[in-house]
Amino acid sequence: MPSSLTATIESLAQAFATAVIEAIRSASLEEIVAESGGRRGLRAQRGDEGQLPVPFRSRGARRQRRNSRALAKTASSIVAFVKAHPGSASEEIRSELSIPRSHWQRPVAMALASKKLRKKGEKRSTRYYAI
């Protein structure tokens, strides 16, 4: 059997929810948009082509696998950058070459395994040098 406190809280919550819904229904769309700061979601941010401003992968879509040629190309661009900038950190290399974190590990491992790069340090203090 619910206590009187529980019943009072449920009654107040129901009255509040009803009042909020009534306020929203009576407000115009312009008032609601003005109160939300003019944000209208991703659809309003789309450009002329209807594309989202950032790369977007819908749920359920499969990731595209990178072939060996793409991995080798990424690895060679990393090696070329490190030759020009010895002692670079991974964050610096990735930002300069626009390589996402998810596409970083495998090409670097390939370059290290083929003895084109060597690394010094651990974790965030890791620095890369060309051989």
N, C-alpha and C positions, 0 to 999 in steps of 0.2 A: 504494500500500500504506500503510495508516494506521500512524502511528508509535505507539510504546508509550504516549506521553503522551496522545495522542488517545484511544486505547483505554481507558486508565485513567480519563480524564475522562468518557467516555461511560458506562463501567461505574458510576462513582460517581453520575452524574446519574440513571441508570436506577434504582439502588438507592434514592436519595433520593426520587424520584417514587413508587416503589412503597411506601415507608414512609409518605409523606404520605397517599397514597390509603388505605392500611390504617388509619391513625389516624383519618381522616375517617369511614370506614365503621364503625369500632368506637365512635365517639362518638355520644351521643344528640343529638337535635335541640335540646334545651334547652341542652346544653353549647355547641353550635355557635352558637346565637343569643346566648348569654351572652358568648362570646368575641368576637363581632362587634359588641358594644355594643348589641345589641337592634335594630339596623337591619334592616328586612325589605324594603326596596325601596319602589317607588312604590305598589304594590298595598296595602301596609299603611298608607300615608298617605292613602288615599282617604277622603272623608267618607261620610256616610250615603247620599248620592245616588250614590256611586260616582264622583264627579268628582275629578280631580286637583287638588291645591292651587294650582297655577299654570296659566295658559293653556298648552295643549299642542296642537301640530299634528303629527299623525302624518306620517311620511314618505310622500311621494307625494300628499298632500292638496293641492289647489290653493288658492292664496291667494284670498281674496275681494277683488274690486276695489272701491274706494270710488267712489261716484257723485259727481257734481258738487255735489249738495246737501250731502252729508256733508263734502266738502272745504270748501265755503263756510261751513258751520257751524263747523268747526274753525278756519278762518281768522278768522271773526268773534269767536270766543271768545279767540283769541290777541290780536286787536286790542283787545278790551275789557280784557283783563288788562294789556296794555302801556299803555293809557290810564290805568289806575289805578296802575300801577307803571312809570313811565318809566325807561329805562336798564336794563331787565332783561336778563339773559343768557339764552341759549336753554335752558341746563340748569335755571335757575330757573323759567322759563315752563313747560317740559315737566313738571317735577316738580309744580308747583302745579296744572296742568290735567290731569295724568295722561295725557299724550300720549306714546306710545312713540316712540323715535327713528325708527323706520321710517315713522311717520305724520307726521313733523314737516316735512320739507323742502318738500313740494309746497304745503301750505297757506300756509307762510311766503312762498314764492316768489309765490303768487297775491296775497297781501296787499302785498308789495313792488311787484309789477307794477301793481297797481291804485292805487298811491300812498297806501295806507292806513297803511303803515308805512315807516319808513326805518331803515337800519342804519348803525352807525358802528363801525369796527374790523374786524379780520379774525380768522378762526378762533375760538379760545376767548375772545378778548377782544371779540367782537362784542356790541354792545349795541343794543337795539331801542327805537325811539321812535315814538309815534303821531303822525300828521299831522292 
